[in-house]
Amino acid sequence: MKYISKLLLLFPILCYAFTSSAQNPVVNLSTEFEVPGDGWDKLLQLKNGNTCYLHFGRNAGLEVRMYNNKREQISGDTLQTALWNSRDLENTEIDAIYQINGQPVIFLQQLVNDTPRVFRLVLNENNGKLVQELQLGELPSVKLKTAYAQNNVASHDCFIEKDQRSDYYAVAFFSGHEILPGENVKRRIIVQHYSPKHELVNTGYFYMQDSTFAYFSYIHMAVEDSRDVYIASTGFNTKRKGGESWSKVLLSRLTPDSTAFSHNVIAYTHNYCDVSGLVKTVPAYKEVRLLLFVPSERKGGNSGTLMNIFTEEGKLRKHPVLSYPELSRNVENNLNYKDRYEGVPQNWTMNNDGTSTIMLENLSYFKQGNNQLANMHSNMGDAGVADLDTLGKEDATWSLSKYQVITGTCQPFFQQRRSKSEWSFRNKIAALNLNTYVSYDFLNFPDVTFMLFNDYLQYLDTGGSDKVKKPLKFAEDANFVCYRYYNKKIERMYLFGMPEVTKRYACMLGASDYNAGSRTYATILLKREGTVKKAAIAWIGF
């Protein structure tokens, strides 16, 4: 097993101090610019070598800049749209930002007279200009009553997922309001399947012929090229039918020759609630895999995380419960844990050969303050990562000591949602909106591993005397650190220079984009020297 040793608070090692240049990250910076205002930022490293920078601002709307492969800015403008109101960010949420057919593509929802409308914006890959703007559809009014039972809430939202191996994608309009008299339940959930050229391949309708369940809570969706769309959901009723379950989890499939989804009700998920998860396709094995996280199952040593292995047709083969004995030994030896590690899944990546990597993070919640709308807070603690074999057993593990606090409740699979830029303007106080800075990123190569995150280095403020870990609560306090595991050693690097009391270097992890082909991690650096604050795009080559 691979282990990362305990992270010491006092470990000032600069990136240029290493002797193995092949494993040293190389940093390139753009010309500095003003620190972005409140909103959301995203980078995309495009196939043509350009890097697209998007900033969604409260006042400016959507700003687009394009950088060439020499890291020079070649264009910059504010997008002018006719359908989506870019000035009304407070009623807008981003459902996804992808590179499709080499172009930046943005999927947005905007609330117009209480009706969520869904838009797709396609940008030019050379200059960032708007190529196409289209309304894909809308959902029923948000004023309709939402169905709820046993911690299951009927989803009333739009979801977009892209095939990880191609540019086919699907848009799901999940309408989960109460069933109205005379309503056609067969048209409540609609899924559009698109080609890389944004051509509509198929339109599918999600319902159950036997009406076993009236309502559905969306879990996740996966697209397999031009062929299939898979949706995982929790089906439930608000009134129990005899001795039947209140709820069960389903894996549903849409094929090109049908307009209706077929369903496989997973028998063992009797009365599962508050379920989250991810769906992945494994073409090499002709399988579909569904990772479920069920908090109510976390008892008696059960991690509450299950890997369900299906055939392409949706027949369940196995459903092993994941356990992390090696990761628990890792944190016991290196982070001084007395009990086993109980992190919550934050992301799950699938390799072509069926092996995978799961990223975990300790999450806990507390209430603080008198504001009823913002008195819930989340502790985002130590990270644990495990490489898994095809059956979900540990192959290699890593652990990382960290401590971050955000306003609001952090849900499982936060990393996965943030990586595709699911975001809405929920927190009106910019100083407290840490979503883009918290959690961590993980890069694993055959002979070296990197963990990246923002930390509060409190020993800088105390002259080296403070060794008690304190939480990162404000972006102003953040410093970006990179931990490298190489040749059974852990080394901490400051990629932008040694931080000091008057010098801070933080990165927007939420804006980051990783290009596996060039092994380049692009992010936005915020630099503070005294009272002077500047920003730049950083391309970090691994």
C-alpha positions, 0 to 999 in steps of 0.5 A: 500500500502507498501511504502519505505520512502525517502532515506537519504544520512546520514544513517549509520546503520550496518547489525548487528545492527538489532534485528530481526535476522530472517530478517537479511541477512547473508553473506558468502564470498569465499577466496579472489582472484585478481580483474577480468580483463576487460570482463564479469562475471556470477555466477550460483547457480546449483541444486547440491549445487555448484556455477559456476563462469564464467569470459570472459576475453579479454586475458584469454578467458573463465575461469571457477571456481566451488565452493561447498556448503561449499563455497570452490573452488573445480576446476578452469581452462581455457576452451579449445574450438575447434569451438568457438574462446575464444581468439576473445572476441572482435568479440563475444557476449553472447546471454544467460547463463542458468542452463539447466538440472542442468548444465551451458549452454552458448550461444554465437555468434561470427563474422567469416568473417562477418558471425555471427555463433551461438555456444552452450557450455555445462559444467559439473556441478561438475568440470566445464569441457566442456561436449559439444560444438556445432555450432547451425547455422549461420546468413547471412552476417552483410554486407547486408543492414538492412531494416528500416522504421519509427524507426523500424529496421529489427532484424538481430540477434540470440535470446535465451529464456528458459521456466521459469518453465522448461528447454525447450528453443528456439533459434531464428535466426532472419535474417532481411537484405534486401530481395535479388532477388530469396531469400526464405522469408519463410526461413529468420527467423528460430526457433529451439525448444529444450528439457532439454537434448538439443534434437531438438523438432521442427524447425519452420519457421516464415513468413506471408502467405499473405505477409502483412509485409515483415520485422520484428523487434524482441520484445521477445520470450517465451517457454511453455514446450515442446508445444509452442513457442511464439514470439512478433514482429513488422511487417513493410514495407519499402514502404507503401501499399495504406492506410495500416499501416506502421507497427503493432505488432504481437503475433505468435505461433509455435505448435509441430504439425506444422513447420510454425508459426501462427500469430495474428496481434494486430489491435490497434497497428497501426503504432507502432514503436520502440516497446520493451516488454516481453512475459510471459505464465500463464499456470494456466489461459491458457493465454499468456501475452505480456507487450509492451512499446511504447515511442511514446504513452507516452502522455496525462498521458499515460504510454506507457506500455500496458499489452496484455492478450491472450488465449493460441491460441493467441486470444486477450482478453484485453489490459489494459494500465498500470498506476501507481497512487499509485507509483506516490503518493509514490514518491510524499510523499517519494521522493518529486516529484512534478509530477507523476512517469514516469519510464521506464520498466526494468523487469517484472516477472510473478507469477504462479497465474497471478500476476506480478511485474514490475521494473521501472527506470527513464531514460534520455539521454544526449550528452557529449564529442567529440567522435562520437562513445561514446558521448551519455550517460544515466542517470539511476535515481530513481527506482519504483517497483509495484506489479500488480494484474492479470489485471495489477492494483497496489497492492503494490509499492516501490520507491528508490532514486538513480542516476547513469550515464553510457556511451551509451544509456540504452534501456528499459528492461535492467535488463531482458537482463542483468539477462540472460547475454546478453552482447557484448564487445562494450565498449573498455574502462574498466573504463567506462564500468559500465553495471555490476554495475548500475540499481538495484535488487529487492527481495520481500518476504511476510513480508520483501522487499530488494532493492540492488544497488551500490551508490556513497556515496559522504558524505564519501568524505566531512565529512558528509557535502555534502547532494546533490545527485551526480551520480555514474560514475565510478566503483571505487566510487561504494559502495553496499547498501541494503535497507530493508523495514520491519514493515513499516520502511526503513533501510539501511545496509552495508553488508560487513562493513562500507564504508569509504573514503579509503574503498569501497565495490562494487558488480557486479549486472550483475554477480549475480544469485538468488536462490529462493529455498534457498533465496540466492543471489550470487554476486561478491564483489570488495573490495578496502582498500587504494590501495589494491583491491581484489575480492570474491564471496559473498553469501547473505542469505535472 
